[in-house]
Every structure is written in C-alpha cells, then in structure tokens.
Amino acid sequence: MRVWVCVCLKKLLQTHSHQRKHNGVYVICFQLMGCCQSNSSRHNYPRPLTVASSPNGANNNNNNNTVVTGASAAASAALDVPPFSEFSLSDLKSATNGFSSDHIVSESGDKAPNVVYKGRLNNHNRRLIAVKRFSKSAWPDPKQFADEAWSVGKLRHPRLANLIGYCCDGDERLLVAEYMPNDTLAKHLFHWENQTIEWSMRLRVALSITQALDYCSNKGHPLYHDLNAYRVLFDENGDPRISCFGLIKNSRDGKSYSTNLAYTPPEYLRNGRVTPESVIFSFGTVLLDLLSGKHIPPSHALDMIRGKNILRLMDSHLEGNFSTDEATVVFDLASKCLQYEPRERPKINDLVTTLSRLQNKPDVPSYVMLGIPKHEEAPAPPTPQHPLSPMGDACSRMDLTAIHQILLMTHYKDDEGTNELSFQEWTQQMRDMLEARKRGDLAFRDKDFKTSIECYSQFIDVGTMVSPTVYARRSLCYLFCDQPDAALRDAMQAQLVYPDWATAFYMQAVALSKLNMDKDAADMLNEAASLEEKRQRGGK
C-alpha cells in the first residue's frame, strides 16, 4: 500500500528529487511516487510504421476521406503505410508545434518558398511525418491541388517516401509524407562527418532511384520534378528512397527545376517543358554526384569523360575502394543520360536492368554500408489491465486534442477541497493571481499554449493557491510545445497536490510515452485506470 506524505511542495522538491539523464533529456523523478525509469533498453529511433485510421477531414463533410479500396490499399498494408487521407490543419499544426522553425528540415530552411517540416502525429502510433507547406499563391485552386495529391497518394512502393495525406484549408496547401530519419544523399555525399558512402552503397542508391522512377512511370507518373541528391532520402533501415514531393510541382504554373541552370535539362531551357527524358537527364546528374562525391556541372563532367579522365572524376574519399569496371559502366550510363538530344537518352527500364547487374553486395543490409546503427522496433506497450475512461483512452492513443477537450470540460471541479483560504488571504496579490489563471484559461481554450504556459506560471509562482488542474493543463501545454520533460514534471506536481487523482497519472503516462519510456507509461496508465475504478466504486 502506497503511503503519501503531505509536506511543503518546495521542500519535497528539494529533499526527495533526483535527476536521471534519459536520451539526452533530464527527467525529474520523485522517489515517493515510484515513477522511475525502467531497466529496459531505450532507443532514439522512430517507432515502427503501422497502418492507422485517417484523421478527420479539414474542410468538408467527409470525415474519413481515405483511399481504402483496390491495389493501393493492399500496397499500403503490405508496406505498413497508412492509406492516403485528408488531414486537418489543426492536426498538422499540432504535429509541427505550430510550424515552428525548429522543425524545419528542408535544405534551404525557412528561406525556401515551400518549406518542409518534421512532425509527429498526436495519435496512438505517434508517427513521424514530413510536412511540405506551399507558399500562399502556389496552388490557388484547392480542387486542382487535391486532385494532384490524391493521384500521387495512390502510389505505394518501398523505394518511395510515400505520400500519406494532404491538407487544403483556406490558403493553406500542405502535403504529408513518411518521414525518413537518416538524412539525404546530399548530406552523406557532400557533408558527411564520420565516413563517406562506400561504393557498393552508391550502386544500391542508383538502382533504388531507377526502381522508384520505373514504378511511378508504369503507374502513370513519368514526370519527376527537379531530381537531385536532396530528393534522395534514407529510411530507418538505411534503405534509399526518393521523396514523393518531387512528383508534384512546387506550384500549379511554377518552375519544375529550382537548381542551378547548369544542371537543368537543355530542352527545359528551350521550351520550359518537362518530359520523361528530362527526368533521365536529371538522373544522370545524380550519377555524377555518386561517382565524384561532388556536385559537378554536367558539361564539365562530359568533357572529362570524353578526354578519358574518368579516374580523375572519381571521389578521392573512396581511396580506390571501387571496381574500375563497374565505375566505367556507371560513367557510360551517366554520359548517355546527359545527352543533349532527349531521344538519345536511355529508357528507365534499361537503366534498372543495367544497374541490377552491378549490385555486388545484395545480402549486406543498407544500414551496415551506410554506417548507421541497426533500427530496433520498440515493443508494443502492454494492454491496460483496467477499463479506460475517455481520458484514459485519449491518453493511451496520445491524442492531445482529445485530452485538451476533456480538460476544458472538466474545468476545475477536481480542485475542490485542495485549497481553503481565509478572508484575510483575499489580497490584491490573490486577485492578481486569479486573474493570471483566468488569462491562462482563455489562452488554453483558444489553443494558445505558449501564452497559457506564461499565465499559468504566474499563477503557480505566487504559491498562495496550489491547483492540480493548473499543473495538468500546463503539462498538456508543454506537450503541445514538444517539451515532454517539463510536461512530466508538472504532471508529477499535480500528483503531489492530489495523490489519488487519476488525471495526474494519465498526464504522466503521456509525457513518459513522449520520452519513449513505454513501460513506465503503461504502468502509469494502469495506475490511473485503477484509481478511477476505485473512485467509481466509492473508494476515493
């Protein structure tokens, strides 16, 4: 039986707290609570992808606008990718912390006309996503944008970073794709830190690109806009994929190429049109990147190839660890892809055939050749031992939006009896403190979570009243702001104030899950459900 000691909050924090460092984050754990880190191993890797139901639609009456029939649904299930669906703007704002600049992953940062953000969905699967946000004027017709997105969203292939959704809301146009955690080909070729990509892996990358392009072409999408080393990504296993974002132009009437004109297909410079042969030309520039480890203008590279200076073009960081015969074949392919006349360039299926023959380490995992740790799938969390209330269900699904609604409806009814104030304590300071809480409540209602944190902090810092609900609300605000360590501290503070309050345990479960401490999160979830069950039976 757990024994709770009622002492001054500040004294308890000073006397009974210790810090543990977990995955680079300091988490405050209180010995009296039994909320300590388990001995199970932890990983920084994203959780495994699983098929999930689609979020609510953004601006129509179809709240489950999802591709669920035909080959695309079967492919989604086989690849463990959710069916394509429409996301609400609020879901994507929550996933990216309000499109915070800290979440930008596109190579040009916030200076790019269309910015890509890393995000995490607030549902049970906690899926990592990449969100491409287009400029306001890029796609003025929402139907045209939606049609383009739905068309690409039907594609499913292991060599694609697949498109899983889109959003049209007012002027906002967004695409949602699988997130690839192991950087771009450009990073591994041009800006590597520990080791460059070995030759066999470069051959695998080249083949993977052609396989993806061949699949897209066979599915009626032969055009890929601005193929370059930044469009090639590496998944959790180190396998190369190409971004699905390149299958949709940056704007309805905009340019298909954003790189230096020296790398642009000559026919595009002549007439501004992209053809399947233009994609082959761009693939030729990527082959040059793989061969040289540099971004060399095609005209310069072709001059060196014609002058038989092939070895001078090879990446010196390979230190000779490559087959000259294989390199010669790849140089020959690059030369053919970069022909001035489009009709003289090879077909994509011929490139697949030739590059397939060059694969010399087919049984070696990509993560080994890329020099990254092996991806370990996190174990599934235990099934709750007690029936879950709506709050428990929302917390188990990591649905922050649902938790927000429940805390709004609950208001402060659980604070009754936690504070008894005399008439003398109703000072001006007290009135100011309650006014700060009121401002925090209004901001919380309006989902202005940063303002909520500021106002609730003013209320807490005065210290005249101690409100478990304020701690729970501020904990949720921290979760929305992607600060799970602070959220955990507040949830534990709420438990100190009200030891048998299930909501405090539920909020700890969410924060612990955000910190990838899944076993501890499951324990907290079961503890909260048990407390609710006891309360319903009349034993508070």
MILUM-238125 format. One record per residue (C-alpha): x, y, z; residue number from 1. Coordinates in steps of 0.02 Angstrom, whole numbers. Example, Ala and Ser with C-alpha at 12.3 -4.5 7.8 and 13.67 -1.06 7.14 Angstrom:
2
+--------+--------+--------+-----+
:      x :      y :      z :   n :
+--------+--------+--------+-----+
:    615 :   -225 :    390 :   1 :
:    684 :    -53 :    357 :   2 :
+--------+--------+--------+-----+
% end
This chain:
540
+--------+--------+--------+-----+
:      x :      y :      z :   n :
+--------+--------+--------+-----+
:      0 :      0 :      0 :   1 :
:     68 :    169 :    -50 :   2 :
:     92 :    294 :     91 :   3 :
:     83 :    477 :     45 :   4 :
:    167 :    611 :    147 :   5 :
:     94 :    786 :    145 :   6 :
:    236 :    909 :    157 :   7 :
:    278 :   1079 :     87 :   8 :
:    292 :   1064 :   -102 :   9 :
:    455 :   1159 :   -116 :  10 :
:    536 :   1061 :     23 :  11 :
:    484 :    898 :    -58 :  12 :
:    559 :    952 :   -223 :  13 :
:    723 :    994 :   -137 :  14 :
:    731 :    840 :    -25 :  15 :
:    658 :    695 :   -121 :  16 :
:    705 :    727 :   -300 :  17 :
:    845 :    663 :   -407 :  18 :
:    888 :    678 :   -590 :  19 :
:    912 :    544 :   -718 :  20 :
:    975 :    578 :   -891 :  21 :
:    875 :    486 :  -1023 :  22 :
:    915 :    500 :  -1209 :  23 :
:    994 :    671 :  -1183 :  24 :
:    845 :    737 :  -1083 :  25 :
:    850 :    766 :   -896 :  26 :
:    693 :    697 :   -817 :  27 :
:    648 :    736 :   -636 :  28 :
:    592 :    578 :   -545 :  29 :
:    520 :    579 :   -369 :  30 :
:    561 :    433 :   -258 :  31 :
:    398 :    445 :   -163 :  32 :
:    299 :    416 :   -323 :  33 :
:    381 :    260 :   -387 :  34 :
:    393 :    341 :   -559 :  35 :
:    568 :    285 :   -603 :  36 :
:    648 :    234 :   -765 :  37 :
:    633 :     50 :   -807 :  38 :
:    784 :    -57 :   -847 :  39 :
:    728 :    -93 :  -1023 :  40 :
:    838 :    -26 :  -1161 :  41 :
:    793 :    138 :  -1245 :  42 :
:    812 :    193 :  -1424 :  43 :
:    812 :    359 :  -1512 :  44 :
:    742 :    282 :  -1670 :  45 :
:    568 :    323 :  -1733 :  46 :
:    436 :    196 :  -1691 :  47 :
:    389 :     68 :  -1822 :  48 :
:    262 :    121 :  -1952 :  49 :
:     91 :     43 :  -1934 :  50 :
:    -70 :     63 :  -2030 :  51 :
:   -177 :    195 :  -1946 :  52 :
:   -351 :    263 :  -1974 :  53 :
:   -356 :    431 :  -2060 :  54 :
:   -379 :    593 :  -1965 :  55 :
:   -534 :    699 :  -1985 :  56 :
:   -557 :    796 :  -2145 :  57 :
:   -511 :    978 :  -2143 :  58 :
:   -649 :   1069 :  -2233 :  59 :
:   -785 :    955 :  -2296 :  60 :
:   -915 :    840 :  -2225 :  61 :
:   -820 :    681 :  -2262 :  62 :
:   -728 :    648 :  -2100 :  63 :
:   -641 :    491 :  -2160 :  64 :
:   -583 :    538 :  -2334 :  65 :
:   -469 :    389 :  -2360 :  66 :
:   -414 :    277 :  -2503 :  67 :
:   -468 :    105 :  -2442 :  68 :
:   -501 :      3 :  -2598 :  69 :
:   -404 :    -81 :  -2736 :  70 :
:   -219 :   -111 :  -2756 :  71 :
:   -167 :     48 :  -2665 :  72 :
:   -247 :    -11 :  -2502 :  73 :
:   -165 :   -181 :  -2517 :  74 :
:      3 :   -100 :  -2553 :  75 :
:    -18 :     15 :  -2402 :  76 :
:    -48 :   -134 :  -2288 :  77 :
:     97 :   -232 :  -2362 :  78 :
:    217 :    -86 :  -2336 :  79 :
:    147 :    -44 :  -2164 :  80 :
:     99 :    130 :  -2225 :  81 :
:    -70 :    211 :  -2185 :  82 :
:   -193 :    239 :  -2327 :  83 :
:   -192 :    411 :  -2405 :  84 :
:   -308 :    533 :  -2314 :  85 :
:   -351 :    715 :  -2286 :  86 :
:   -279 :    796 :  -2130 :  87 :
:   -349 :    944 :  -2036 :  88 :
:   -241 :   1099 :  -2019 :  89 :
:   -252 :   1087 :  -1829 :  90 :
:   -179 :    910 :  -1835 :  91 :
:    -29 :    970 :  -1936 :  92 :
:     -5 :   1125 :  -1829 :  93 :
:     -2 :   1015 :  -1676 :  94 :
:    117 :    891 :  -1758 :  95 :
:    242 :   1029 :  -1803 :  96 :
:    221 :   1136 :  -1647 :  97 :
:    134 :   1272 :  -1746 :  98 :
:    253 :   1255 :  -1894 :  99 :
:    397 :   1301 :  -1781 : 100 :
:    562 :   1348 :  -1864 : 101 :
:    644 :   1218 :  -1751 : 102 :
:    553 :   1083 :  -1851 : 103 :
:    613 :   1139 :  -2024 : 104 :
:    711 :   1004 :  -2116 : 105 :
:    714 :   1071 :  -2295 : 106 :
:    890 :   1112 :  -2356 : 107 :
:    858 :   1299 :  -2379 : 108 :
:    774 :   1319 :  -2210 : 109 :
:    637 :   1449 :  -2196 : 110 :
:    708 :   1542 :  -2348 : 111 :
:    635 :   1412 :  -2466 : 112 :
:    469 :   1459 :  -2549 : 113 :
:    399 :   1290 :  -2496 : 114 :
:    460 :   1232 :  -2326 : 115 :
:    469 :   1052 :  -2263 : 116 :
:    441 :   1018 :  -2078 : 117 :
:    470 :    866 :  -1970 : 118 :
:    319 :    823 :  -1865 : 119 :
:    243 :    690 :  -1755 : 120 :
:     59 :    647 :  -1760 : 121 :
:    -32 :    653 :  -1594 : 122 :
:   -117 :    485 :  -1612 : 123 :
:    -86 :    312 :  -1542 : 124 :
:     52 :    271 :  -1667 : 125 :
:    146 :    434 :  -1639 : 126 :
:    201 :    426 :  -1821 : 127 :
:    341 :    539 :  -1880 : 128 :
:    294 :    636 :  -2036 : 129 :
:    367 :    759 :  -2161 : 130 :
:    251 :    906 :  -2199 : 131 :
:    279 :   1013 :  -2354 : 132 :
:    197 :   1183 :  -2338 : 133 :
:    173 :   1275 :  -2501 : 134 :
:    178 :   1464 :  -2522 : 135 :
:     10 :   1552 :  -2516 : 136 :
:     -3 :   1580 :  -2703 : 137 :
:     66 :   1412 :  -2760 : 138 :
:    -99 :   1321 :  -2786 : 139 :
:   -245 :   1445 :  -2789 : 140 :
:   -370 :   1311 :  -2843 : 141 :
:   -395 :   1190 :  -2696 : 142 :
:   -479 :   1060 :  -2807 : 143 :
:   -332 :   1054 :  -2926 : 144 :
:   -210 :   1034 :  -2782 : 145 :
:   -318 :    899 :  -2702 : 146 :
:   -332 :    804 :  -2866 : 147 :
:   -142 :    807 :  -2887 : 148 :
:   -117 :    747 :  -2709 : 149 :
:   -245 :    607 :  -2721 : 150 :
:   -166 :    546 :  -2883 : 151 :
:      8 :    534 :  -2806 : 152 :
:    -65 :    469 :  -2642 : 153 :
:   -117 :    308 :  -2728 : 154 :
:     65 :    262 :  -2760 : 155 :
:    146 :    140 :  -2639 : 156 :
:    322 :     74 :  -2662 : 157 :
:    465 :     27 :  -2545 : 158 :
:    584 :    143 :  -2638 : 159 :
:    469 :    293 :  -2617 : 160 :
:    448 :    402 :  -2463 : 161 :
:    261 :    380 :  -2487 : 162 :
:    131 :    518 :  -2482 : 163 :
:      7 :    483 :  -2341 : 164 :
:   -101 :    639 :  -2343 : 165 :
:   -135 :    820 :  -2386 : 166 :
:   -224 :    972 :  -2317 : 167 :
:   -322 :   1112 :  -2402 : 168 :
:   -383 :   1242 :  -2278 : 169 :
:   -410 :   1422 :  -2334 : 170 :
:   -248 :   1475 :  -2418 : 171 :
:   -150 :   1331 :  -2341 : 172 :
:    -89 :   1190 :  -2455 : 173 :
:      9 :   1051 :  -2371 : 174 :
:     72 :    877 :  -2414 : 175 :
:    108 :    743 :  -2284 : 176 :
:    233 :    603 :  -2315 : 177 :
:    328 :    468 :  -2223 : 178 :
:    475 :    542 :  -2129 : 179 :
:    646 :    474 :  -2172 : 180 :
:    760 :    490 :  -2019 : 181 :
:    933 :    460 :  -2093 : 182 :
:    961 :    618 :  -2195 : 183 :
:    980 :    647 :  -2382 : 184 :
:   1102 :    582 :  -2511 : 185 :
:   1172 :    759 :  -2520 : 186 :
:   1214 :    754 :  -2335 : 187 :
:   1301 :    585 :  -2350 : 188 :
:   1396 :    632 :  -2508 : 189 :
:   1440 :    815 :  -2484 : 190 :
:   1431 :    850 :  -2296 : 191 :
:   1474 :    686 :  -2210 : 192 :
:   1561 :    683 :  -2041 : 193 :
:   1620 :    508 :  -1997 : 194 :
:   1627 :    412 :  -2160 : 195 :
:   1580 :    432 :  -2341 : 196 :
:   1463 :    311 :  -2429 : 197 :
:   1553 :    155 :  -2489 : 198 :
:   1550 :    109 :  -2672 : 199 :
:   1427 :    -37 :  -2657 : 200 :
:   1302 :     75 :  -2568 : 201 :
:   1316 :    205 :  -2706 : 202 :
:   1270 :     71 :  -2832 : 203 :
:   1121 :     23 :  -2725 : 204 :
:   1064 :    204 :  -2717 : 205 :
:   1072 :    219 :  -2906 : 206 :
:    970 :     61 :  -2930 : 207 :
:    841 :    112 :  -2800 : 208 :
:    811 :    279 :  -2886 : 209 :
:    780 :    196 :  -3053 : 210 :
:    665 :     66 :  -2974 : 211 :
:    560 :    203 :  -2897 : 212 :
:    554 :    303 :  -3058 : 213 :
:    511 :    148 :  -3159 : 214 :
:    368 :    107 :  -3041 : 215 :
:    299 :    285 :  -3048 : 216 :
:    311 :    286 :  -3238 : 217 :
:    216 :    122 :  -3251 : 218 :
:     81 :    194 :  -3137 : 219 :
:     55 :    346 :  -3248 : 220 :
:    176 :    466 :  -3161 : 221 :
:    327 :    475 :  -3277 : 222 :
:    374 :    654 :  -3227 : 223 :
:    482 :    689 :  -3076 : 224 :
:    522 :    871 :  -3045 : 225 :
:    699 :    926 :  -3002 : 226 :
:    776 :    757 :  -2961 : 227 :
:    936 :    787 :  -2864 : 228 :
:   1036 :    723 :  -2715 : 229 :
:    923 :    816 :  -2593 : 230 :
:    772 :    717 :  -2655 : 231 :
:    853 :    550 :  -2610 : 232 :
:    821 :    502 :  -2429 : 233 :
:    868 :    359 :  -2313 : 234 :
:    739 :    271 :  -2206 : 235 :
:    757 :    196 :  -2032 : 236 :
:    846 :     44 :  -2104 : 237 :
:    964 :    148 :  -2211 : 238 :
:    875 :     98 :  -2372 : 239 :
:    871 :    235 :  -2505 : 240 :
:    706 :    310 :  -2563 : 241 :
:    656 :    459 :  -2669 : 242 :
:    540 :    591 :  -2599 : 243 :
:    361 :    586 :  -2661 : 244 :
:    361 :    777 :  -2656 : 245 :
:    453 :    778 :  -2822 : 246 :
:    302 :    701 :  -2906 : 247 :
:    204 :    863 :  -2881 : 248 :
:    264 :   1031 :  -2944 : 249 :
:    304 :   1170 :  -2820 : 250 :
:    160 :   1269 :  -2893 : 251 :
:     24 :   1249 :  -3022 : 252 :
:    111 :   1358 :  -3152 : 253 :
:    283 :   1367 :  -3074 : 254 :
:    453 :   1302 :  -3123 : 255 :
:    493 :   1118 :  -3115 : 256 :
:    677 :   1150 :  -3081 : 257 :
:    745 :   1255 :  -2939 : 258 :
:    929 :   1208 :  -2953 : 259 :
:   1067 :   1299 :  -3046 : 260 :
:   1036 :   1311 :  -3233 : 261 :
:   1197 :   1214 :  -3264 : 262 :
:   1107 :   1057 :  -3203 : 263 :
:    943 :   1087 :  -3295 : 264 :
:    894 :    981 :  -3448 : 265 :
:    930 :   1081 :  -3607 : 266 :
:    754 :   1054 :  -3676 : 267 :
:    681 :   1132 :  -3519 : 268 :
:    787 :   1286 :  -3550 : 269 :
:    722 :   1291 :  -3729 : 270 :
:    535 :   1271 :  -3701 : 271 :
:    504 :   1258 :  -3513 : 272 :
:    428 :   1084 :  -3528 : 273 :
:    471 :    930 :  -3426 : 274 :
:    467 :    762 :  -3514 : 275 :
:    510 :    585 :  -3457 : 276 :
:    677 :    611 :  -3546 : 277 :
:    708 :    764 :  -3437 : 278 :
:    697 :    651 :  -3284 : 279 :
:    831 :    538 :  -3361 : 280 :
:    945 :    690 :  -3384 : 281 :
:    923 :    735 :  -3200 : 282 :
:    961 :    556 :  -3151 : 283 :
:   1124 :    574 :  -3249 : 284 :
:   1173 :    721 :  -3137 : 285 :
:   1140 :    613 :  -2983 : 286 :
:   1252 :    476 :  -3056 : 287 :
:   1390 :    606 :  -3070 : 288 :
:   1363 :    651 :  -2887 : 289 :
:   1378 :    467 :  -2838 : 290 :
:   1536 :    445 :  -2941 : 291 :
:   1627 :    603 :  -2891 : 292 :
:   1561 :    644 :  -2718 : 293 :
:   1541 :    821 :  -2784 : 294 :
:   1406 :    920 :  -2873 : 295 :
:   1493 :    939 :  -3041 : 296 :
:   1409 :   1030 :  -3187 : 297 :
:   1366 :    901 :  -3322 : 298 :
:   1457 :    995 :  -3461 : 299 :
:   1620 :    991 :  -3363 : 300 :
:   1599 :    807 :  -3320 : 301 :
:   1562 :    760 :  -3500 : 302 :
:   1720 :    848 :  -3559 : 303 :
:   1822 :    745 :  -3436 : 304 :
:   1735 :    584 :  -3488 : 305 :
:   1769 :    618 :  -3672 : 306 :
:   1950 :    655 :  -3627 : 307 :
:   1966 :    484 :  -3543 : 308 :
:   1994 :    567 :  -3373 : 309 :
:   1870 :    454 :  -3285 : 310 :
:   1979 :    412 :  -3136 : 311 :
:   2008 :    597 :  -3103 : 312 :
:   1820 :    615 :  -3082 : 313 :
:   1806 :    477 :  -2952 : 314 :
:   1780 :    525 :  -2770 : 315 :
:   1952 :    527 :  -2687 : 316 :
:   1872 :    485 :  -2519 : 317 :
:   1837 :    310 :  -2585 : 318 :
:   2026 :    287 :  -2577 : 319 :
:   2023 :    170 :  -2727 : 320 :
:   1897 :     51 :  -2647 : 321 :
:   1792 :     26 :  -2802 : 322 :
:   1790 :    -80 :  -2960 : 323 :
:   1858 :     14 :  -3110 : 324 :
:   1749 :    -93 :  -3225 : 325 :
:   1592 :    -51 :  -3126 : 326 :
:   1638 :    133 :  -3120 : 327 :
:   1665 :    133 :  -3309 : 328 :
:   1490 :     62 :  -3335 : 329 :
:   1413 :    196 :  -3223 : 330 :
:   1510 :    334 :  -3312 : 331 :
:   1445 :    266 :  -3477 : 332 :
:   1266 :    270 :  -3409 : 333 :
:   1290 :    449 :  -3347 : 334 :
:   1357 :    502 :  -3516 : 335 :
:   1206 :    427 :  -3605 : 336 :
:   1083 :    505 :  -3482 : 337 :
:   1161 :    677 :  -3511 : 338 :
:   1146 :    675 :  -3700 : 339 :
:   1087 :    841 :  -3772 : 340 :
:    951 :    762 :  -3877 : 341 :
:    814 :    684 :  -3768 : 342 :
:    783 :    540 :  -3890 : 343 :
:    963 :    481 :  -3870 : 344 :
:    945 :    453 :  -3683 : 345 :
:    911 :    277 :  -3615 : 346 :
:    741 :    216 :  -3555 : 347 :
:    714 :    199 :  -3368 : 348 :
:    684 :     11 :  -3376 : 349 :
:    851 :    -12 :  -3468 : 350 :
:    938 :     82 :  -3327 : 351 :
:    857 :    -34 :  -3200 : 352 :
:    920 :   -186 :  -3295 : 353 :
:   1099 :   -123 :  -3310 : 354 :
:   1113 :    -63 :  -3130 : 355 :
:   1038 :   -226 :  -3064 : 356 :
:   1186 :   -321 :  -3138 : 357 :
:   1310 :   -209 :  -3046 : 358 :
:   1246 :   -246 :  -2870 : 359 :
:   1392 :   -331 :  -2781 : 360 :
:   1330 :   -341 :  -2600 : 361 :
:   1147 :   -389 :  -2615 : 362 :
:   1143 :   -476 :  -2445 : 363 :
:   1226 :   -338 :  -2343 : 364 :
:   1098 :   -227 :  -2254 : 365 :
:   1097 :    -45 :  -2304 : 366 :
:   1123 :     16 :  -2125 : 367 :
:   1290 :    -78 :  -2122 : 368 :
:   1351 :      2 :  -2283 : 369 :
:   1286 :    172 :  -2231 : 370 :
:   1373 :    158 :  -2062 : 371 :
:   1220 :    189 :  -1952 : 372 :
:   1153 :     87 :  -1804 : 373 :
:   1028 :    -51 :  -1837 : 374 :
:    849 :      3 :  -1815 : 375 :
:    762 :    -87 :  -1673 : 376 :
:    573 :    -90 :  -1665 : 377 :
:    502 :    -36 :  -1499 : 378 :
:    399 :   -172 :  -1414 : 379 :
:    212 :   -148 :  -1413 : 380 :
:    153 :    -71 :  -1248 : 381 :
:     61 :   -189 :  -1130 : 382 :
:   -128 :   -196 :  -1137 : 383 :
:   -208 :    -95 :   -996 : 384 :
:   -264 :   -205 :   -851 : 385 :
:   -416 :    -98 :   -811 : 386 :
:   -554 :    -23 :   -921 : 387 :
:   -510 :    152 :   -980 : 388 :
:   -615 :    308 :   -961 : 389 :
:   -625 :    434 :  -1104 : 390 :
:   -474 :    523 :  -1027 : 391 :
:   -379 :    359 :  -1014 : 392 :
:   -423 :    312 :  -1192 : 393 :
:   -364 :    481 :  -1257 : 394 :
:   -201 :    466 :  -1161 : 395 :
:   -170 :    288 :  -1221 : 396 :
:   -191 :    350 :  -1401 : 397 :
:    -81 :    502 :  -1368 : 398 :
:   -224 :    609 :  -1434 : 399 :
:   -177 :    780 :  -1364 : 400 :
:   -326 :    864 :  -1448 : 401 :
:   -448 :    747 :  -1359 : 402 :
:   -357 :    772 :  -1193 : 403 :
:   -373 :    960 :  -1218 : 404 :
:   -561 :    945 :  -1242 : 405 :
:   -581 :    837 :  -1087 : 406 :
:   -481 :    957 :   -977 : 407 :
:   -586 :   1101 :  -1043 : 408 :
:   -748 :   1011 :   -998 : 409 :
:   -685 :    955 :   -827 : 410 :
:   -637 :   1134 :   -785 : 411 :
:   -584 :   1148 :   -600 : 412 :
:   -706 :   1029 :   -517 : 413 :
:   -564 :    914 :   -461 : 414 :
:   -482 :   1059 :   -367 : 415 :
:   -622 :   1063 :   -238 : 416 :
:   -553 :   1037 :    -64 : 417 :
:   -370 :   1062 :   -112 : 418 :
:   -369 :   1243 :    -52 : 419 :
:   -452 :   1325 :     98 : 420 :
:   -423 :   1513 :    105 : 421 :
:   -465 :   1632 :    246 : 422 :
:   -542 :   1801 :    214 : 423 :
:   -376 :   1884 :    254 : 424 :
:   -292 :   1791 :    112 : 425 :
:   -400 :   1877 :    -19 : 426 :
:   -270 :   2011 :    -51 : 427 :
:   -233 :   2108 :   -208 : 428 :
:    -96 :   1983 :   -243 : 429 :
:   -225 :   1846 :   -234 : 430 :
:   -339 :   1936 :   -355 : 431 :
:   -192 :   1962 :   -475 : 432 :
:   -152 :   1778 :   -463 : 433 :
:   -330 :   1727 :   -506 : 434 :
:   -330 :   1850 :   -649 : 435 :
:   -172 :   1767 :   -716 : 436 :
:   -258 :   1598 :   -706 : 437 :
:   -409 :   1669 :   -798 : 438 :
:   -297 :   1732 :   -938 : 439 :
:   -215 :   1562 :   -944 : 440 :
:   -385 :   1478 :   -956 : 441 :
:   -436 :   1588 :  -1102 : 442 :
:   -274 :   1554 :  -1194 : 443 :
:   -292 :   1368 :  -1156 : 444 :
:   -468 :   1370 :  -1229 : 445 :
:   -402 :   1457 :  -1386 : 446 :
:   -255 :   1335 :  -1401 : 447 :
:   -128 :   1474 :  -1374 : 448 :
:    -19 :   1358 :  -1273 : 449 :
:    134 :   1470 :  -1256 : 450 :
:     28 :   1608 :  -1178 : 451 :
:    -56 :   1478 :  -1068 : 452 :
:    113 :   1423 :  -1001 : 453 :
:    161 :   1603 :   -960 : 454 :
:     -3 :   1641 :   -870 : 455 :
:    -12 :   1477 :   -776 : 456 :
:    170 :   1501 :   -723 : 457 :
:    124 :   1671 :   -648 : 458 :
:    -15 :   1587 :   -550 : 459 :
:     98 :   1446 :   -489 : 460 :
:    244 :   1559 :   -442 : 461 :
:    140 :   1659 :   -317 : 462 :
:    110 :   1499 :   -218 : 463 :
:    -42 :   1555 :   -118 : 464 :
:   -152 :   1425 :   -203 : 465 :
:    -97 :   1256 :   -268 : 466 :
:   -206 :   1190 :   -409 : 467 :
:   -182 :   1014 :   -479 : 468 :
:   -287 :   1064 :   -630 : 469 :
:   -170 :   1207 :   -673 : 470 :
:    -23 :   1088 :   -666 : 471 :
:   -116 :    964 :   -778 : 472 :
:   -161 :   1100 :   -901 : 473 :
:     15 :   1170 :   -906 : 474 :
:     79 :    992 :   -929 : 475 :
:    -29 :    973 :  -1084 : 476 :
:     30 :   1142 :  -1148 : 477 :
:    210 :   1082 :  -1132 : 478 :
:    165 :    925 :  -1230 : 479 :
:     91 :   1030 :  -1370 : 480 :
:    252 :   1131 :  -1369 : 481 :
:    357 :    972 :  -1381 : 482 :
:    431 :    988 :  -1206 : 483 :
:    391 :    817 :  -1130 : 484 :
:    516 :    832 :   -988 : 485 :
:    430 :    990 :   -923 : 486 :
:    261 :    907 :   -951 : 487 :
:    315 :    760 :   -843 : 488 :
:    370 :    874 :   -701 : 489 :
:    202 :    963 :   -700 : 490 :
:    104 :    800 :   -704 : 491 :
:    204 :    740 :   -555 : 492 :
:    174 :    904 :   -464 : 493 :
:    -13 :    878 :   -491 : 494 :
:      4 :    707 :   -411 : 495 :
:     92 :    783 :   -260 : 496 :
:    -51 :    904 :   -234 : 497 :
:   -186 :    772 :   -262 : 498 :
:   -107 :    599 :   -236 : 499 :
:   -256 :    495 :   -293 : 500 :
:   -302 :    600 :   -445 : 501 :
:   -308 :    488 :   -598 : 502 :
:   -281 :    633 :   -718 : 503 :
:   -109 :    665 :   -643 : 504 :
:    -59 :    486 :   -681 : 505 :
:   -133 :    494 :   -855 : 506 :
:    -33 :    650 :   -895 : 507 :
:    125 :    565 :   -832 : 508 :
:     87 :    419 :   -948 : 509 :
:     77 :    534 :  -1099 : 510 :
:    239 :    625 :  -1054 : 511 :
:    331 :    462 :  -1022 : 512 :
:    273 :    393 :  -1188 : 513 :
:    335 :    552 :  -1273 : 514 :
:    504 :    517 :  -1193 : 515 :
:    499 :    338 :  -1264 : 516 :
:    484 :    265 :  -1088 : 517 :
:    345 :    150 :  -1142 : 518 :
:    348 :     26 :   -998 : 519 :
:    338 :    165 :   -869 : 520 :
:    199 :    247 :   -971 : 521 :
:    100 :     84 :   -970 : 522 :
:    123 :     70 :   -781 : 523 :
:     57 :    247 :   -756 : 524 :
:    -90 :    212 :   -871 : 525 :
:   -139 :     58 :   -770 : 526 :
:   -117 :    152 :   -606 : 527 :
:   -233 :    290 :   -667 : 528 :
:   -364 :    165 :   -727 : 529 :
:   -356 :     76 :   -559 : 530 :
:   -383 :    240 :   -465 : 531 :
:   -533 :    281 :   -574 : 532 :
:   -606 :    108 :   -545 : 533 :
:   -587 :    129 :   -356 : 534 :
:   -666 :    301 :   -363 : 535 :
:   -815 :    235 :   -460 : 536 :
:   -840 :    102 :   -326 : 537 :
:   -847 :    240 :   -196 : 538 :
:   -672 :    224 :   -125 : 539 :
:   -591 :    391 :   -160 : 540 :
+--------+--------+--------+-----+
% end
